[in-house]
Amino acid sequence: MKDFVITNVEKIYCGRVVDLSVETIQYPDGSGAKREVVRHPGAVAVVPLLSPHEVILIRQFRYCAGAVLWEIPAGTLERGEDPTECAHRELIEEVGYRAREMERLCAFYTSPGFCNEFLHVFAARNLEPAKAELDKDEQIEAHPVALSEAFRKIDAGEIVDAKTIIGLLKIRQRLQETT
C-alpha cells in the first residue's frame, strides 16, 4: 500500500495527557480525507504476579466508562521514559510493590482508528512490598485475585478493560509455555 501525504494539521486542543487535531491527508490517487486524531505519549500496563496462580488487580472509577472497573495497574509514559522503567514506577505507585523481574509480554495500539497510543504490557514477578504513591487524582484499591477468578470475571463480563483482558490472556499463555 502506498503512503499518503499530510497536507494540513489543525490543532484543536493540547492537554496534559492528549492532544487533538484534525488532519487533512491526500492519498496517492489524489483523493483526500480529514481525520480526527488523538495524540498520546504511550502507556504501560503491568500484570503483577504474587504467584503463578494469583495476581493483583485494581479497582478504580473510570469517568469515561461511568463505572468502577477491574484493571491491571497502568500509566502514561513520561516524555523520553523507558517503558520498563515506567512499568516499575506504576507498580510501586498503584499497588505498592517492587518487582525484581519485569518481563515484556506484548505491545499494541489501543485504538489505531483515531489514536496513536501504543501500550506496552509487562509481567511483574518476585514482588516485594513498597510504599504505594498514588497520584493526587487517583483513588485505587488493590486486590489479590486468583488467576482462575480473574478469568471467570472476564467470562462473566466483570472485567471489560481491554488492556487487562489482553494482559491476563498473555500471562496465561506465558505460564502455560513454562509448565
C-alpha positions as a Markdown table, in Angstrom:
| # | Residue | x | y | z |
|---|---|---|---|---|
| 1 | Met | 0.0 | 0.0 | 0.0 |
| 2 | Lys | 1.4 | 3.4 | -1.0 |
| 3 | Asp | 1.9 | 6.2 | 1.5 |
| 4 | Phe | -0.3 | 9.2 | 1.9 |
| 5 | Val | 0.7 | 12.9 | 2.5 |
| 6 | Ile | -0.4 | 15.1 | 5.3 |
| 7 | Thr | -1.5 | 18.4 | 3.8 |
| 8 | Asn | -2.8 | 20.2 | 6.8 |
| 9 | Val | -2.9 | 19.9 | 10.6 |
| 10 | Glu | -5.3 | 21.9 | 12.6 |
| 11 | Lys | -4.6 | 21.7 | 16.3 |
| 12 | Ile | -7.8 | 21.7 | 18.3 |
| 13 | Tyr | -6.6 | 21.0 | 21.8 |
| 14 | Cys | -3.4 | 20.5 | 23.7 |
| 15 | Gly | -3.9 | 18.9 | 27.1 |
| 16 | Arg | -2.0 | 17.3 | 29.9 |
| 17 | Val | -2.4 | 13.8 | 28.6 |
| 18 | Val | -3.6 | 14.1 | 25.0 |
| 19 | Asp | -3.6 | 16.4 | 22.0 |
| 20 | Leu | -6.4 | 16.6 | 19.5 |
| 21 | Ser | -6.0 | 17.7 | 15.9 |
| 22 | Val | -7.9 | 17.5 | 12.6 |
| 23 | Glu | -5.5 | 16.4 | 9.9 |
| 24 | Thr | -6.1 | 16.5 | 6.1 |
| 25 | Ile | -4.4 | 13.7 | 4.2 |
| 26 | Gln | -4.0 | 13.1 | 0.5 |
| 27 | Tyr | -3.8 | 9.6 | -0.9 |
| 28 | Pro | -1.6 | 8.6 | -3.9 |
| 29 | Asp | -4.6 | 8.6 | -6.2 |
| 30 | Gly | -5.3 | 12.3 | -5.4 |
| 31 | Ser | -8.3 | 11.8 | -3.2 |
| 32 | Gly | -8.3 | 13.2 | 0.3 |
| 33 | Ala | -9.8 | 12.8 | 3.7 |
| 34 | Lys | -9.9 | 14.5 | 7.1 |
| 35 | Arg | -9.0 | 12.6 | 10.2 |
| 36 | Glu | -9.7 | 13.5 | 13.8 |
| 37 | Val | -6.6 | 12.4 | 15.6 |
| 38 | Val | -5.8 | 11.9 | 19.3 |
| 39 | Arg | -2.0 | 12.0 | 20.0 |
| 40 | His | -0.9 | 10.2 | 23.2 |
| 41 | Pro | 2.6 | 9.7 | 24.6 |
| 42 | Gly | 2.1 | 6.0 | 25.1 |
| 43 | Ala | 1.5 | 3.9 | 28.2 |
| 44 | Val | 2.3 | 0.7 | 30.1 |
| 45 | Ala | 0.3 | -1.9 | 31.9 |
| 46 | Val | 1.6 | -4.4 | 34.4 |
| 47 | Val | 0.3 | -7.9 | 35.4 |
| 48 | Pro | 1.6 | -8.2 | 39.0 |
| 49 | Leu | 2.1 | -11.9 | 39.8 |
| 50 | Leu | 2.0 | -12.8 | 43.5 |
| 51 | Ser | 2.4 | -16.4 | 42.5 |
| 52 | Pro | 1.8 | -18.5 | 39.3 |
| 53 | His | -1.8 | -18.7 | 40.5 |
| 54 | Glu | -2.5 | -15.2 | 41.8 |
| 55 | Val | -2.3 | -11.6 | 40.5 |
| 56 | Ile | -3.0 | -8.2 | 41.9 |
| 57 | Leu | -5.9 | -6.3 | 40.2 |
| 58 | Ile | -7.0 | -2.8 | 41.0 |
| 59 | Arg | -10.4 | -1.2 | 41.2 |
| 60 | Gln | -10.8 | 2.4 | 40.2 |
| 61 | Phe | -13.5 | 4.7 | 39.0 |
| 62 | Arg | -13.2 | 5.5 | 35.3 |
| 63 | Tyr | -15.1 | 8.6 | 34.5 |
| 64 | Cys | -15.5 | 7.9 | 30.7 |
| 65 | Ala | -16.9 | 4.5 | 31.4 |
| 66 | Gly | -19.1 | 5.8 | 34.2 |
| 67 | Ala | -18.1 | 2.8 | 36.3 |
| 68 | Val | -15.6 | 1.3 | 38.8 |
| 69 | Leu | -13.5 | -1.1 | 36.7 |
| 70 | Trp | -11.3 | -4.1 | 37.5 |
| 71 | Glu | -7.9 | -3.4 | 35.9 |
| 72 | Ile | -4.2 | -4.2 | 35.9 |
| 73 | Pro | -2.0 | -1.3 | 37.1 |
| 74 | Ala | -1.2 | 1.1 | 34.2 |
| 75 | Gly | 0.1 | 4.5 | 33.5 |
| 76 | Thr | 1.2 | 7.0 | 30.9 |
| 77 | Leu | 4.8 | 7.3 | 29.8 |
| 78 | Glu | 6.6 | 10.5 | 30.6 |
| 79 | Arg | 8.4 | 12.2 | 27.8 |
| 80 | Gly | 11.5 | 10.1 | 26.9 |
| 81 | Glu | 10.8 | 7.5 | 29.6 |
| 82 | Asp | 11.7 | 3.9 | 29.0 |
| 83 | Pro | 8.6 | 1.6 | 29.1 |
| 84 | Thr | 10.2 | -0.8 | 31.5 |
| 85 | Glu | 11.1 | 2.0 | 34.0 |
| 86 | Cys | 7.6 | 3.3 | 33.7 |
| 87 | Ala | 6.2 | -0.2 | 34.5 |
| 88 | His | 8.3 | -0.3 | 37.6 |
| 89 | Arg | 7.2 | 3.2 | 38.6 |
| 90 | Glu | 3.5 | 2.4 | 38.1 |
| 91 | Leu | 3.7 | -0.9 | 40.0 |
| 92 | Ile | 5.0 | 1.0 | 43.1 |
| 93 | Glu | 2.6 | 3.9 | 42.7 |
| 94 | Glu | -0.6 | 2.0 | 42.2 |
| 95 | Val | -0.2 | -1.2 | 44.2 |
| 96 | Gly | 2.8 | -0.7 | 46.5 |
| 97 | Tyr | 5.1 | -3.4 | 45.2 |
| 98 | Arg | 8.5 | -3.6 | 43.6 |
| 99 | Ala | 9.3 | -6.3 | 41.1 |
| 100 | Arg | 12.7 | -8.0 | 40.9 |
| 101 | Glu | 11.7 | -9.2 | 37.5 |
| 102 | Met | 9.8 | -7.3 | 34.8 |
| 103 | Glu | 9.1 | -9.2 | 31.6 |
| 104 | Arg | 7.6 | -7.6 | 28.4 |
| 105 | Leu | 4.6 | -9.6 | 27.3 |
| 106 | Cys | 3.4 | -7.6 | 24.3 |
| 107 | Ala | 2.7 | -4.1 | 22.9 |
| 108 | Phe | -0.2 | -2.8 | 20.8 |
| 109 | Tyr | -2.1 | 0.2 | 19.6 |
| 110 | Thr | -5.1 | 0.7 | 21.8 |
| 111 | Ser | -7.4 | 2.2 | 19.1 |
| 112 | Pro | -5.5 | 3.0 | 15.9 |
| 113 | Gly | -8.5 | 4.3 | 14.0 |
| 114 | Phe | -8.2 | 7.6 | 15.7 |
| 115 | Cys | -5.4 | 7.5 | 18.4 |
| 116 | Asn | -1.7 | 6.8 | 18.3 |
| 117 | Glu | -1.5 | 5.5 | 21.9 |
| 118 | Phe | 0.9 | 2.5 | 22.0 |
| 119 | Leu | 0.7 | 0.4 | 25.1 |
| 120 | His | 3.4 | -1.9 | 26.5 |
| 121 | Val | 2.3 | -4.8 | 28.7 |
| 122 | Phe | 4.6 | -6.4 | 31.3 |
| 123 | Ala | 4.6 | -9.2 | 33.8 |
| 124 | Ala | 6.0 | -8.3 | 37.2 |
| 125 | Arg | 7.4 | -11.2 | 39.2 |
| 126 | Asn | 9.2 | -11.7 | 42.5 |
| 127 | Leu | 7.3 | -8.9 | 44.2 |
| 128 | Glu | 8.3 | -7.2 | 47.4 |
| 129 | Pro | 6.2 | -4.7 | 49.3 |
| 130 | Ala | 6.9 | -1.0 | 48.9 |
| 131 | Lys | 5.0 | 2.1 | 49.8 |
| 132 | Ala | 2.2 | 3.0 | 47.3 |
| 133 | Glu | 2.5 | 6.5 | 46.0 |
| 134 | Leu | -0.8 | 7.3 | 44.3 |
| 135 | Asp | -1.2 | 10.4 | 42.2 |
| 136 | Lys | -3.3 | 13.1 | 43.8 |
| 137 | Asp | -6.2 | 12.4 | 41.5 |
| 138 | Glu | -6.1 | 8.6 | 41.8 |
| 139 | Gln | -8.4 | 6.5 | 44.1 |
| 140 | Ile | -7.3 | 2.9 | 43.7 |
| 141 | Glu | -8.0 | -0.3 | 45.6 |
| 142 | Ala | -5.6 | -3.2 | 45.1 |
| 143 | His | -6.9 | -6.7 | 45.5 |
| 144 | Pro | -5.1 | -10.1 | 45.3 |
| 145 | Val | -7.2 | -12.3 | 42.9 |
| 146 | Ala | -6.7 | -15.9 | 41.9 |
| 147 | Leu | -6.0 | -16.2 | 38.2 |
| 148 | Ser | -8.9 | -18.6 | 37.9 |
| 149 | Glu | -11.2 | -15.9 | 39.4 |
| 150 | Ala | -9.8 | -13.3 | 37.0 |
| 151 | Phe | -10.7 | -15.4 | 34.0 |
| 152 | Arg | -14.1 | -16.1 | 35.5 |
| 153 | Lys | -14.6 | -12.3 | 35.7 |
| 154 | Ile | -13.6 | -11.9 | 32.1 |
| 155 | Asp | -16.1 | -14.6 | 31.0 |
| 156 | Ala | -18.8 | -13.1 | 33.2 |
| 157 | Gly | -18.3 | -9.6 | 31.7 |
| 158 | Glu | -17.0 | -8.2 | 35.0 |
| 159 | Ile | -13.6 | -7.4 | 33.6 |
| 160 | Val | -14.2 | -5.2 | 30.5 |
| 161 | Asp | -11.0 | -3.2 | 30.2 |
| 162 | Ala | -9.1 | -4.3 | 27.0 |
| 163 | Lys | -5.5 | -3.9 | 28.4 |
| 164 | Thr | -6.5 | -6.0 | 31.4 |
| 165 | Ile | -8.0 | -8.8 | 29.3 |
| 166 | Ile | -5.0 | -8.8 | 26.9 |
| 167 | Gly | -2.5 | -8.8 | 29.8 |
| 168 | Leu | -4.3 | -11.6 | 31.7 |
| 169 | Leu | -4.6 | -13.7 | 28.5 |
| 170 | Lys | -0.9 | -13.1 | 27.7 |
| 171 | Ile | 0.2 | -14.1 | 31.2 |
| 172 | Arg | -1.9 | -17.3 | 31.0 |
| 173 | Gln | -0.2 | -18.1 | 27.7 |
| 174 | Arg | 3.3 | -17.4 | 29.1 |
| 175 | Leu | 2.6 | -19.5 | 32.2 |
| 176 | Gln | 1.4 | -22.4 | 30.0 |
| 177 | Glu | 4.6 | -22.2 | 28.0 |
| 178 | Thr | 6.8 | -22.5 | 31.1 |
| 179 | Thr | 5.0 | -25.5 | 32.6 |
